[in-house]
Amino acid sequence: MSYADRIFIDMCRNILEKGTSTEGEKVRPRWEDGTPAYTIKLFGVVNRYDLSKEFPLLTLRRTALKSAVDEMLWIWQAKSNNINELHSHIWDSWADETGSIGKAYGYQLGVKHQYKEGVMDQVDRVIYDLKNNPFSRRIMTNIYVHQDLHEMNLYPCAYSMTFNVTQKKGEDKLTLNGILNQRSQDVLAANNWNVVQYSVLLHMLAQVCNMNVGELVHVIADAHIYDRHIPIIEELIQRTPFDAPKFTLNPDIHDFYQFTRNDISVENYQTGPQVENIPIAI
């Protein structure tokens, strides 16, 4: 069993057994038929993944790794907020007639800010600090910008990354770790999707900054399973997991802005049957 599967199964069981229901409460999300989308939720879930030991790709069902990475690069590399620059259709429900999702996600990472070292956006500042001030405790991004929330078609769910560099005994290279903060997560639809996105991000940044990859810590304030997802989750966590696949990143890329979704690959990725037509609350 892969470690990612063990974490996912334990998390889902904890939510189902110890979580609280929002049924009957005033909730924002709706199903396609207009009925309220209630959840079973658990507050303050924290999961740790040691990327130096295993790539956390779920095997209970297949995660579309390249599509997940494509969205991550759309946000972090292209710094885009227009779905016409994205290969998948996961943002279609939140886009306007021009394809824009408003001042959200990639837009915020692309905003230029004045620092003592010069004018940079948040991504370039992270890379600058990792290369020049690796032991700084201030290497982080934040896209939950209150002054722009009214112009976002969806408030950011995964809103902050904090990077922290350590020096392991006996190793010449530094080790890059990261904390992903998420205010809310649809566990069935998005959990492993987000985990692999930010795992790949750490791998990419570690490579371009000549570091080893370390831990990803995933903090979820509101981890929830939607009411219509409960039977799917119950079946999913009864499956027999496989071993984790081997992850490879193109070693020839040393500029973050040169990576593409085709620079990643996995070997021996065995999974259970795909879960088709998952209903998504909007």
C-alpha positions in Angstrom: 0.0 0.0 0.0 1.3 3.5 -0.9 1.6 6.0 2.0 -0.8 8.4 0.1 -3.5 5.7 0.1 -3.0 5.1 3.8 -3.4 8.8 4.6 -6.4 9.1 2.3 -8.2 6.1 3.8 -7.5 7.2 7.4 -8.6 10.7 6.6 -11.9 9.6 5.0 -12.7 7.2 7.9 -12.1 10.0 10.4 -14.4 12.4 8.5 -17.1 9.8 8.3 -16.8 8.6 11.9 -15.9 11.8 13.7 -17.1 14.6 11.4 -20.1 16.9 11.8 -23.0 17.3 9.3 -24.0 20.6 7.8 -27.4 19.2 6.9 -30.1 21.8 7.5 -27.6 24.7 7.7 -27.5 27.6 5.4 -24.8 26.5 2.9 -23.6 28.2 -0.3 -22.9 25.2 -2.6 -25.7 23.7 -4.7 -26.0 20.6 -6.8 -26.8 20.9 -10.5 -30.5 20.4 -9.7 -30.4 23.4 -7.3 -30.7 21.4 -4.1 -28.3 22.3 -1.2 -25.0 20.4 -1.2 -24.5 19.3 2.4 -21.3 17.8 3.8 -19.8 15.8 6.6 -16.8 17.9 7.7 -13.8 17.7 9.9 -11.9 20.7 11.2 -8.1 21.0 11.0 -6.8 18.0 9.1 -3.0 17.9 8.7 -1.3 15.4 6.4 2.4 15.0 5.9 4.1 13.5 2.8 7.8 12.7 2.7 8.5 13.3 -1.0 12.1 12.0 -0.6 10.7 8.6 0.0 7.6 8.3 -2.2 5.5 10.3 -4.6 2.0 10.6 -3.2 -0.1 9.5 -6.1 -3.3 7.8 -5.1 -3.7 4.2 -6.4 -7.3 3.5 -5.1 -8.4 5.3 -8.3 -6.4 7.1 -11.0 -5.5 10.7 -10.5 -5.0 12.6 -13.8 -1.5 13.7 -13.0 -0.7 15.7 -16.1 -4.0 17.5 -15.9 -3.4 18.4 -12.3 0.1 19.6 -13.1 -1.3 21.6 -16.1 -3.6 23.5 -13.7 -0.7 24.1 -11.3 1.5 25.5 -14.1 -1.5 27.6 -15.3 -1.5 29.2 -11.9 2.1 29.3 -10.9 3.9 29.6 -14.2 1.5 31.3 -16.6 -0.1 33.2 -13.7 -3.3 33.1 -15.7 -6.9 33.6 -14.7 -8.3 32.7 -18.1 -9.6 29.2 -18.8 -8.8 29.5 -22.5 -5.2 29.0 -21.5 -6.0 25.8 -19.6 -6.2 22.4 -21.2 -8.9 21.0 -18.9 -12.5 22.2 -18.2 -12.4 22.1 -14.4 -12.9 25.9 -14.2 -15.6 26.3 -16.8 -18.4 26.7 -14.2 -16.7 29.7 -12.7 -15.6 31.6 -15.8 -17.4 34.5 -17.5 -18.1 34.9 -21.2 -14.4 35.9 -21.8 -13.0 32.9 -20.0 -11.9 34.9 -16.9 -12.3 33.7 -13.3 -11.7 37.3 -12.1 -8.8 38.4 -9.9 -8.2 34.9 -8.5 -5.4 32.3 -8.4 -2.9 33.0 -11.1 -3.8 36.7 -11.3 -2.7 37.2 -7.7 0.6 35.4 -8.2 1.4 37.6 -11.2 0.9 40.9 -9.4 4.2 42.8 -9.1 5.3 44.0 -5.7 8.0 46.3 -4.5 10.7 44.6 -2.4 14.0 45.9 -1.1 15.6 43.7 -3.8 13.4 45.1 -6.6 10.1 44.6 -8.2 8.9 41.0 -8.5 5.8 38.9 -8.4 5.3 36.3 -5.7 6.6 33.3 -7.6 9.8 35.1 -8.7 10.3 36.3 -5.1 10.1 32.7 -3.9 12.7 31.6 -6.4 14.9 34.6 -5.6 14.8 33.8 -1.9 15.4 30.1 -2.3 18.5 30.8 -4.3 19.8 33.8 -2.3 18.2 33.5 1.2 17.4 29.8 1.6 17.1 29.9 5.4 14.7 32.8 5.5 11.5 32.1 7.4 9.6 34.5 5.2 9.4 32.5 1.9 5.7 32.3 1.2 2.9 33.1 -1.1 -0.7 34.3 -0.4 -3.5 34.7 -2.9 -6.3 35.3 -0.5 -6.3 39.1 -1.0 -9.2 40.6 0.7 -9.3 43.8 -1.3 -9.9 41.7 -4.5 -12.3 39.0 -3.2 -15.3 40.8 -4.6 -13.7 40.4 -8.1 -13.0 36.7 -7.7 -15.5 34.3 -9.2 -14.5 31.8 -6.5 -12.5 32.5 -3.4 -9.2 30.6 -3.4 -9.4 27.2 -1.6 -5.6 26.4 -1.7 -4.5 29.9 -0.8 -1.0 29.9 0.7 2.4 28.1 0.4 5.1 28.5 3.0 8.6 27.2 2.0 11.2 26.1 4.5 14.7 24.9 3.8 16.7 22.5 6.0 20.2 21.1 6.0 20.1 17.4 6.7 23.1 15.8 8.3 25.5 14.2 5.9 24.0 15.8 2.8 25.7 18.5 0.8 22.5 19.8 -0.8 19.8 21.7 1.1 16.3 20.2 1.4 13.2 22.1 0.3 10.0 21.6 2.3 6.6 23.2 2.0 3.3 23.8 3.8 0.1 24.0 1.7 -2.7 25.9 3.5 -6.2 25.2 2.3 -9.4 26.8 3.8 -11.7 24.2 2.3 -11.5 20.9 0.4 -13.9 18.6 -1.4 -12.0 15.4 -0.4 -13.3 13.1 -3.1 -12.9 15.5 -6.0 -9.8 17.4 -5.0 -7.7 15.9 -2.3 -5.1 13.9 -4.2 -5.3 16.4 -7.1 -4.0 19.2 -4.8 -1.5 16.9 -3.1 0.2 15.9 -6.4 0.1 19.4 -7.8 2.0 20.9 -4.9 4.3 17.8 -4.7 5.3 18.4 -8.3 5.7 22.1 -7.5 8.2 21.3 -4.7 10.0 18.9 -7.0 10.3 21.6 -9.7 11.5 24.3 -7.4 13.9 22.0 -5.6 15.4 21.1 -9.0 15.8 24.6 -10.3 17.3 25.7 -7.0 19.7 22.8 -6.7 18.1 21.3 -3.7 16.7 17.9 -2.6 13.0 17.6 -2.1 11.7 17.1 1.4 8.2 17.1 3.0 4.9 18.5 1.9 2.6 19.3 4.8 -1.0 19.8 3.8 -3.2 21.7 6.2 -7.0 21.7 5.5 -9.2 23.9 7.7 -12.5 22.3 6.5 -12.0 18.8 5.0 -15.4 17.6 3.8 -17.2 14.9 2.0 -20.4 15.9 0.2 -23.6 14.0 0.9 -23.8 12.6 -2.6 -20.1 11.5 -2.4 -20.5 9.4 0.8 -21.4 6.1 -0.9 -18.6 6.6 -3.5 -16.1 7.3 -0.7 -17.3 4.2 1.3 -16.7 2.0 -1.7 -13.4 3.6 -2.6 -11.7 3.1 0.8 -12.6 -0.6 0.8 -10.5 -1.1 -2.3 -7.1 -2.8 -2.2 -4.3 -0.2 -2.9 -1.2 -0.8 -4.9 2.4 0.3 -4.3 3.3 3.9 -5.1 4.6 4.5 -8.7 8.0 5.9 -9.5 8.0 9.7 -10.3 10.4 11.3 -12.7 11.0 14.9 -13.5 13.0 15.9 -16.6 16.5 16.5 -15.2 17.5 18.8 -18.0 15.2 21.7 -17.0 16.8 24.3 -14.7 14.4 27.2 -15.3 11.0 27.0 -13.6 9.4 28.7 -16.6 10.6 26.0 -19.0 8.7 23.1 -17.4 5.7 21.7 -19.2 3.3 19.0 -18.1 5.2 16.6 -20.4 8.3 17.0 -18.2 6.8 14.7 -15.6 6.3 10.9 -15.8 5.4 8.0 -13.6 6.3 4.3 -13.9 4.3 1.3 -12.6 1.2 3.3 -11.8 -1.4 0.7 -11.0 -4.8 1.8 -9.9 -8.3 0.6 -9.1 -11.1 1.4 -11.5 -11.9 5.0 -12.2 -14.8 6.7 -10.5 -16.9 8.1 -13.3 -19.2 11.1 -13.3 -18.5 12.5 -9.8 -21.2 15.2 -9.1 -19.6 18.5 -8.4 -21.2 21.1 -6.1 -21.1 24.7 -7.4 
